[in-house]
Amino acid sequence: MNLLSLARYSIPIILILALLDKYFLGTTYIFSPEKLQQISRDSIAKYGNDTEALMKDIVVSLRAEYGDAVMPFEGNGWVLNNAGGAMVCYTCHAVVDGRGR
């Protein structure tokens, strides 16, 4: 198989995948990065380093915006907490394929 025949078969496949990604796969996510950033910034401005109050506020704001797609806050649902407090992970939403629908 020479380079020209390889390009003849691979370019259409790449174009189809790119179009699927742009017009179909990219529209199935329910969370908006801009809205998530705004909610995070607002909560950080209100609560600073108070991690539990910060997470409660973020989850309440996310549930107000996205409804039942976000799990309610449960104080014992922590997954990871770095000892220095710089890295905290709380699972608010989980989907196997990464899409919310």
Number of C-alpha atoms within 10 A of each C-alpha: 5 6 7 9 9 10 11 10 10 11 11 11 12 11 11 11 12 13 13 12 12 11 10 10 13 12 10 12 11 12 14 9 9 9 12 15 11 12 19 19 13 16 19 18 11 13 14 12 12 10 13 12 15 19 22 16 20 21 24 18 18 23 17 11 15 12 12 11 17 19 15 17 19 13 10 7 12 12 9 11 12 9 8 7 9 8 9 14 12 16 15 17 14 12 9 6 7 10 14 14 9
